[in-house]
């Protein structure tokens, strides 16, 4: 199983469509996906998880309930999850992370990455909205630091992949990394 997780409105459903060619319900406003949506692709289950964080017009208690359900789903299915694709908005992620840090809170994107690491779920970070990013290398280097990792993009070139789901930019590179990461557990067993 491959899960696609991330904040609301970062392009998870659009990315799944770009990768698989399978239509997934998408919307312009945050919070269209409220429950996990499953589809099959290349003999694997693909799960489009609801977005976490802000959802326009959705009460805070409902947002928290959705976040708890996402966490529960991942915890209950951790053994089956071969790979998580954490989709982040490359244009605004750093600004959002720094805003949370100023309030003394752990940014939800960072918290989610760490949660996946604790569960030992292999994770790829799809840094979406490449078309709107100014300095891609500097942005990804700062994201790596904010995610609690040491090193540069060169060290994490198969973890942090800049893409544009909307325009299909670098989707083939992401697909190659996903396929390679899915083969790794098999290679370790042989």
QUIFEN-V107101 format. One record per residue. RES is the residue in one small letter. SS is DSSP state (H for helix, E for strand, - for the rest). D_CENTER is the distance of its C-alpha to the mean C-alpha in Angstrom with 2 decimals. Layout:
res:RES ss:SS d_center:D_CENTER
res:RES ss:SS d_center:D_CENTER
//
This chain:
res:x ss:- d_center:14.44
res:x ss:E d_center:10.90
res:x ss:E d_center:8.38
res:x ss:E d_center:5.49
res:x ss:E d_center:4.34
res:x ss:E d_center:4.49
res:x ss:E d_center:7.95
res:x ss:- d_center:10.47
res:x ss:- d_center:11.28
res:x ss:- d_center:8.51
res:x ss:- d_center:9.15
res:x ss:H d_center:7.17
res:x ss:H d_center:10.75
res:x ss:H d_center:12.17
res:x ss:H d_center:9.95
res:x ss:H d_center:11.00
res:x ss:H d_center:14.44
res:x ss:H d_center:14.53
res:x ss:H d_center:13.68
res:x ss:H d_center:15.93
res:x ss:- d_center:18.38
res:x ss:- d_center:18.20
res:x ss:- d_center:18.35
res:x ss:- d_center:15.98
res:x ss:- d_center:17.21
res:x ss:- d_center:15.87
res:x ss:- d_center:17.30
res:x ss:- d_center:17.94
res:x ss:- d_center:17.69
res:x ss:- d_center:15.04
res:x ss:- d_center:15.27
res:x ss:- d_center:16.36
res:x ss:- d_center:14.37
res:x ss:- d_center:16.06
res:x ss:- d_center:15.99
res:x ss:- d_center:13.99
res:x ss:E d_center:14.97
res:x ss:E d_center:15.85
res:x ss:E d_center:17.13
res:x ss:E d_center:18.60
res:x ss:E d_center:17.96
res:x ss:- d_center:20.03
res:x ss:- d_center:21.17
res:x ss:E d_center:17.77
res:x ss:E d_center:16.21
res:x ss:E d_center:12.97
res:x ss:E d_center:11.62
res:x ss:E d_center:10.02
res:x ss:- d_center:9.55
res:x ss:- d_center:11.07
res:x ss:- d_center:9.57
res:x ss:E d_center:10.73
res:x ss:- d_center:12.97
res:x ss:- d_center:15.53
res:x ss:- d_center:16.63
res:x ss:- d_center:19.76
res:x ss:- d_center:22.77
res:x ss:- d_center:21.23
res:x ss:- d_center:23.20
res:x ss:H d_center:21.71
res:x ss:H d_center:22.85
res:x ss:H d_center:20.99
res:x ss:H d_center:17.71
res:x ss:H d_center:18.41
res:x ss:H d_center:19.34
res:x ss:H d_center:16.11
res:x ss:H d_center:14.20
res:x ss:H d_center:16.83
res:x ss:H d_center:16.48
res:x ss:H d_center:12.75
res:x ss:H d_center:13.80
res:x ss:H d_center:16.88
res:x ss:H d_center:15.33
res:x ss:H d_center:13.16
res:x ss:H d_center:16.31
res:x ss:H d_center:18.61
res:x ss:H d_center:16.80
res:x ss:- d_center:15.69
res:x ss:- d_center:18.49
res:x ss:- d_center:17.44
res:x ss:- d_center:13.74
res:x ss:- d_center:14.05
res:x ss:E d_center:10.50
res:x ss:E d_center:6.98
res:x ss:E d_center:4.30
res:x ss:E d_center:1.45
res:x ss:E d_center:2.65
res:x ss:E d_center:5.70
res:x ss:E d_center:9.27
res:x ss:- d_center:11.24
res:x ss:- d_center:14.40
res:x ss:- d_center:14.23
res:x ss:H d_center:11.80
res:x ss:H d_center:14.79
res:x ss:H d_center:17.17
res:x ss:H d_center:15.32
res:x ss:H d_center:14.88
res:x ss:H d_center:18.57
res:x ss:H d_center:19.71
res:x ss:H d_center:18.44
res:x ss:H d_center:20.03
res:x ss:H d_center:23.27
res:x ss:- d_center:23.48
res:x ss:- d_center:23.24
res:x ss:- d_center:20.03
res:x ss:- d_center:16.93
res:x ss:- d_center:14.11
res:x ss:H d_center:11.64
res:x ss:H d_center:8.55
res:x ss:H d_center:10.88
res:x ss:H d_center:12.13
res:x ss:H d_center:9.02
res:x ss:H d_center:8.52
res:x ss:H d_center:12.26
res:x ss:H d_center:12.36
res:x ss:H d_center:10.51
res:x ss:H d_center:12.93
res:x ss:H d_center:15.81
res:x ss:- d_center:15.36
res:x ss:- d_center:15.39
res:x ss:- d_center:12.45
res:x ss:- d_center:11.71
res:x ss:E d_center:8.26
res:x ss:E d_center:7.23
res:x ss:E d_center:5.50
res:x ss:E d_center:5.89
res:x ss:E d_center:8.07
res:x ss:E d_center:9.11
res:x ss:- d_center:12.64
res:x ss:H d_center:14.43
res:x ss:H d_center:17.55
res:x ss:H d_center:17.65
res:x ss:- d_center:17.13
res:x ss:- d_center:20.50
res:x ss:- d_center:20.39
res:x ss:H d_center:17.36
res:x ss:H d_center:18.62
res:x ss:H d_center:19.57
res:x ss:H d_center:16.31
res:x ss:H d_center:14.28
res:x ss:H d_center:17.13
res:x ss:H d_center:16.96
res:x ss:H d_center:13.22
res:x ss:H d_center:14.10
res:x ss:H d_center:16.98
res:x ss:H d_center:15.27
res:x ss:- d_center:12.87
res:x ss:- d_center:16.27
res:x ss:- d_center:16.65
res:x ss:- d_center:19.84
res:x ss:- d_center:20.40
res:x ss:- d_center:19.33
res:x ss:H d_center:17.06
res:x ss:H d_center:19.77
res:x ss:H d_center:19.08
res:x ss:H d_center:15.31
res:x ss:- d_center:15.48
res:x ss:- d_center:13.85
res:x ss:- d_center:10.89
res:x ss:E d_center:10.16
res:x ss:E d_center:10.62
res:x ss:E d_center:11.70
res:x ss:- d_center:11.75
res:x ss:E d_center:13.17
res:x ss:- d_center:12.16
res:x ss:- d_center:15.23
res:x ss:- d_center:17.61
res:x ss:- d_center:16.28
res:x ss:E d_center:16.51
res:x ss:- d_center:15.49
res:x ss:H d_center:14.03
res:x ss:H d_center:16.67
res:x ss:H d_center:15.69
res:x ss:H d_center:12.09
res:x ss:H d_center:13.95
res:x ss:H d_center:16.38
res:x ss:H d_center:14.02
res:x ss:H d_center:12.45
res:x ss:H d_center:16.11
res:x ss:H d_center:17.31
res:x ss:H d_center:14.95
res:x ss:H d_center:16.04
res:x ss:H d_center:19.63
res:x ss:H d_center:19.61
res:x ss:H d_center:20.35
res:x ss:H d_center:23.11
res:x ss:H d_center:24.60
res:x ss:H d_center:24.83
res:x ss:H d_center:26.68
res:x ss:- d_center:29.18
//
